[in-house]
Amino acid sequence: MKVGYTATALAHLDSLPHDARERILTKVHFYARQENPLKFAEHLTGYDAYRFRVGIYRVMFEVRNDELFVLRIKKRDKAYGDL
């Protein structure tokens, strides 16, 4: 599965420390290569989106035409406040 990022998600990535950014990118691309990446994700109630947990960060994404499209990346304590 291909991976795409919104401008918001890329801005979130740029604001993270280098080691956190690398860990998130590695995990997202690992999940995208799996036969069923959604088995590692949790559906976000009330939204047509999912999230991966990567340490203290949450990666919110949608699946669009065989593409895992990352919407945002936030710390756990700030991830769900402004959905």
C-alpha positions as CSV (number, residue, x, y, z in Angstrom):
1,M,0.0,0.0,0.0
2,K,1.3,3.5,-0.8
3,V,1.6,6.2,1.8
4,G,0.6,9.8,1.4
5,Y,0.7,12.7,3.8
6,T,-1.3,15.9,4.1
7,A,0.5,19.2,4.5
8,T,-0.6,19.2,8.1
9,A,0.9,15.8,8.8
10,L,4.2,16.9,7.2
11,A,4.2,20.0,9.3
12,H,3.6,17.9,12.4
13,L,6.5,15.6,11.4
14,D,8.9,18.5,10.8
15,S,8.2,19.8,14.3
16,L,9.2,16.5,16.0
17,P,12.6,15.6,17.2
18,H,14.7,13.7,14.7
19,D,14.5,10.3,16.5
20,A,10.7,10.5,16.9
21,R,10.3,11.5,13.2
22,E,12.4,8.5,12.1
23,R,10.5,6.1,14.3
24,I,7.1,7.3,13.1
25,L,8.1,7.1,9.4
26,T,9.6,3.6,9.9
27,K,6.5,2.3,11.6
28,V,4.0,3.9,9.1
29,H,5.9,2.4,6.2
30,F,6.2,-1.0,8.0
31,Y,2.4,-1.1,8.5
32,A,1.7,0.0,4.9
33,R,3.8,-3.0,3.6
34,Q,1.7,-5.5,5.6
35,E,-1.1,-7.5,3.9
36,N,-3.7,-5.9,6.2
37,P,-2.4,-2.7,7.8
38,L,-5.7,-2.1,9.6
39,K,-5.1,-5.0,11.9
40,F,-2.5,-2.8,13.6
41,A,-4.8,0.2,13.8
42,E,-7.8,1.3,15.8
43,H,-10.9,2.8,14.1
44,L,-11.7,6.3,15.4
45,T,-15.3,6.3,16.6
46,G,-17.5,8.8,14.6
47,Y,-14.9,9.3,11.8
48,D,-13.9,7.4,8.7
49,A,-10.4,7.3,9.9
50,Y,-8.0,5.1,11.9
51,R,-5.0,5.6,14.2
52,F,-1.7,3.9,14.8
53,R,0.1,4.1,18.1
54,V,3.8,4.9,17.9
55,G,5.2,5.4,21.3
56,I,3.6,8.6,22.8
57,Y,2.4,9.7,19.3
58,R,-0.8,9.0,17.4
59,V,-0.8,8.8,13.7
60,M,-4.3,9.5,12.3
61,F,-5.0,8.2,8.8
62,E,-7.6,7.2,6.2
63,V,-7.4,4.5,3.6
64,R,-8.1,5.9,0.1
65,N,-7.9,3.8,-3.0
66,D,-5.2,1.5,-1.8
67,E,-3.3,4.4,-0.2
68,L,-2.7,4.9,3.5
69,F,-3.2,8.7,3.7
70,V,-1.8,10.3,6.9
71,L,-3.9,13.2,8.2
72,R,-2.0,14.2,11.3
73,I,0.5,13.2,13.9
74,K,0.2,14.4,17.5
75,K,1.3,13.5,21.0
76,R,-1.2,11.2,22.8
77,D,-2.4,14.0,25.1
78,K,-3.2,16.4,22.3
79,A,-4.3,13.9,19.6
80,Y,-8.0,13.8,20.1
81,G,-8.9,17.3,21.3
82,D,-9.6,19.0,18.0
83,L,-10.8,16.2,15.7
